[in-house]
Amino acid sequence: MSTRARVALLVIAVVVIAAHVAMWRSDMPRDVAFRFTVINAIAWAVVLGPVFLVARWLHAVERRNAERERGEER
């Protein structure tokens, strides 16, 4: 992962965490805040789960192709 991607991911995480902290510290009822937190966590898992799995698959394919080019086929 490039440095730019890591910084972008870190910024997104900080913004999301700050928004949740602000939500929990507000006068919003706790049950509503909890529901929003759960919905947000599920949404992030649905979005980032496949992205993470595809990135791992692509890395494995690229590694296999690099090994084939070097003649290290198993």
Secondary structure as GFF3:
##gff-version 3
##sequence-region A 1 74
A	DSSP	alpha_helix	3	25	.	.	.	ID=ss1
A	DSSP	alpha_helix	30	70	.	.	.	ID=ss2
###
